[in-house]
Amino acid sequence: METGRKTLKYIFILIILLILMVIVASSIGSAKIGLKDTSLILASFIPGINHFIDTARLDLREIVIISQIRIPRIFLSIFVGIALASAGVIFQGLFRNPMADPFVIGVSAGAALGATIGLVFVKDIGLLNISTTTVFALFGALATTFLVYGISRIKGKVSVITLLLSGIALSAMLSAMTYLIMIFKTHDMAKIVFWIMGGFTSASWSNFIILAPVVTTLVIISGFFMRDLNIISLGDERAAQLGVQVDRVKKILLVLASLIAAAAVSMSGIIGFVGLITPHILRLLVGSDHKILYPTSAIAGGIVLLMSDTLARTVLMPREIPVGIITSIVGVPFFLYLLVKSKRQIF
Amino acid sequence: MSGNNSILSVKNLNFSYGKKKILDNVSFDVGKEDFISILGPNGAGKSTLVNLISSVLKEYEGGIEVGGRNLKELNSMDIAKMIAVVPQYTNPGFSFTVTEMVMMGRNPYISRFGVERKEDFVAAGTAMEKAKISAFANRKFSELSGGEKQRVIIAQALAQDSSILLLDEPTSHLDINFQIEFINLFLSLNRKGEKTIIGIFHDINLAIQNSKKIMLLKEGRIFSFGRGEDIINRESIKSVFGSDVFVGRNPITRNLYVSPVFNPATDRSIAGPAVNKYLKVHVIGGGGAASPVINLLHSSGYRVSCGVINTLDTDLDTAQMLGISYVNEAPFSPISIDSQNKNLRFIEYSDAVILPTVEFGPGNFSNLVSVKKAVGLRKKVIIIDEKGIRKRDHTGGKAEKLYRKIIKDGAIVVKSVDQVLGCL
């Protein structure tokens, strides 16, 4: 009762923030559109509300800019943010480790190698309208995840330490292979580096339509394991005593979080910080109960990445900065400020 | 034993880690009203047994039945509804509030897709009241003291509403006030018929005093299982723990108590100056005054005898517990000529005689006479005088006079028990 109400309150506030952020992000860009017009244009897309809006008064050019250019990118960044923050919460909970992020078991290095191979060696294969780079990145991320997972499975149990170590080791090897390709294909180096730094410059509806349902489904399924995640953080033995099927839940969550992270990284490249620090910020605000932390972090991850991407495309207009640079340069000082100000023990 | 009152039944339980056998054919039954303590040295398999019963470990041979149902056929949630564990430590990876921690105990009652219902809040509230943590329900678990944290964990286990409570050394790292508080809580839960309790306790005396039955585990097997009165004795403790202990009775409660015998002579690392193990020392007893020195000499490796002491005297208990020779006299009776002669014979065979700070009256004046004779026999006589002879002379000066004479004739006087070893 109490927990539920508290969760709903936080989620409500965050969704309001997210909507405001969507309006702001839709309005700013190289073509400036007023906030009022932006709001009306956005409202005109919503079934049920659009009857009340006089679309004839709206500028058609602005409608096209918002609906075809800005909204796909905004939604993609929100969903990647949701994915990264959700995977971050799950990995930090499973590993009982504040250093864990969505890429902790090597997803990013696998995706980077896959993307590099796709960029350098393969012509566009045009599968499901998704870019070849994305397909290869997804394949690289999944292959790495299952390899690391396979290595760490001992007698049906997954060893967390082995998982972390094999993830780090395999990441190092895969990164080395990426660099090797880069030095042989120097003329592709800029493309590869730009992909790795992460961003949404090539965002399109087709990417979003694939990503959104996958991420939404996986994130919601994972949400049903948050009580278990709370209890698992007391230690495996204690969790078993409290009726949690520790090994099974761990396996399920590892697979789900890895898939979420792989989906995100294949769409947007490697965007650091969001998945690591968003859960920490939310822990300072809402506490450590994963039942509240998980949904709020997910929405907050969407807000954070949308804000970062908006900055990334507008701060040095017309030049774009890779969003990963923004998340780190702006986000880290903000997090450090919260950390010093609150002086609360979150771990 | 496995009547309809049985709530837990373990049959031919075997468990190994790799090739190492941890539990070897363990069988026992637990009744609903039982409070059982499992005792045994480290590595005897106590924690493994608890982990098997609570289904944390699952790969075992043999059968475990809870409430008549095979543990292997139950899912983890059902098991957690019947069996709750209070572990030694709990260290959450995150900073949860006290309420959040206690609510985790309701996990077996909440389905994956459900939320906490009213009865879960009621059960958690009741558990918090029993564990006396309602006052800090909203505090952070990580900010509590060790004892308060353990109260929260106990509440977590109570929130499970299980019929069996397994205790895995729940008080071993806590101060005595918390030990007493928790034991009282467990006892009252047991007496009200709410919980069957099976516990591992670090402290043997805590276990003996409070449990209805004791299980002694040795190298993965049950050494003995029954009432403390029947199975706890010097020999059983020696063979299970390999330690020398006194098993006596608490003078107030008449409960059994076990207390270790420190034996520096057999442990080279803590041995003081080398002692002559063959030196025979006779100690004059009476009113408990001799017990400290008897214990000191015995544990230092001397061959000790004692006399003349009255039956029911503390010194006699000490002599019996340590298994040393003694001369005794009927309770509250003056020392007879016969006993005095026996005592003198001990003195003759001894190398040294020790006179502790004994009170002298007409009944035991003859002990002082025997000491005088010891001096005459040129035995080494050591007098421990902690409060002066005048205060403890109840013979109208007779004892004091003889006492002074003994000193004059060459007895060594020391001020405290610990100086005795230096004079031998």
Interface residues (C-beta under 8 A of the other chain):
Chain A: M1 T3 G4 G93 R96 N97 F224 F225 R227 D228 N230 I231 S233 L234 G235 E237 R238 A240 Q241 L242 G243 V244 Q245 R283 G287 S288 D289 R344 Q345 I346 F347
Chain B: N51 S54 S55 V56 N75 S76 M77 I79 A80 K81 A84 V85 P87 T90 N91 P92 G93 F94 S95 F96 T97 E100 M104 G105 N107 P108 I110 R112 F113 V115 E116 K118 F121 K140 S142 E143 Q156 Q160
